[in-house]
Amino acid sequence: MLTEKTVQELAQVLVEKLTLSGLIAATAESCTGGGVAYAITEISGSSQCFDRGFITYSNDAKEQMLEVDAHVLKKYGAVSEQVVEQMAIGATAHSNADIAVAISGIAGPNGGTEEKPVGTVCMSWYNAHVGSKTATYLFVGDRSEVRTQAIRLALIGLMEHIN
């Protein structure tokens, strides 16, 4: 089962699937700080199917690098489905990628609210040929565990969005 595989194993399978499909991937990451891009580029041959990663930790970076709408950021906050969907679309628009994942969340230990507690992570997968899927998750654990769970799910979601 995919969810039981390590990040490295998931990245290996993703690179194989991307290569076979002829798709090119990109990432737009906030709370994972480039962890998804790192996992992918750890795999030999990933240069054939991975174009670039955007680490857009600040709101300014999201606006400048991915063209996330400032009004959307202000209305919904950086950790929102509306923002990550724009991030994923922006990642493909500003790269040579066909498919992208975008992640924004609250890894902790600080920053959580009653509405968006620590562990809240929003993700969006966008395939220029198919469309997008966006969802919010609540992960349990410390900062490192939340980030690792988000990276794993991002890789799994990319694989699922290839088909």
Sequence and secondary structure as in RCSB ss.txt:
>XXXX:A:sequence
MLTEKTVQELAQVLVEKLTLSGLIAATAESCTGGGVAYAITEISGSSQCFDRGFITYSNDAKEQMLEVDAHVLKK
YGAVSEQVVEQMAIGATAHSNADIAVAISGIAGPNGGTEEKPVGTVCMSWYNAHVGSKTATYLFVGDRSEVRTQA
IRLALIGLMEHIN
>XXXX:A:secstr
 GGGS HHHHHHHHHHHHHHHT  EEEEESTTTTHHHHHHHTSTTGGGTEEEEEE  SHHHHHHHH   HHHHHH
H SSSHHHHHHHHHHHHHTSS SEEEEEEE  SSS   SSS TTEEEEEEEETTTEEEEEEEE  SSHHHHHHHH
HHHHHHHHHHHH 
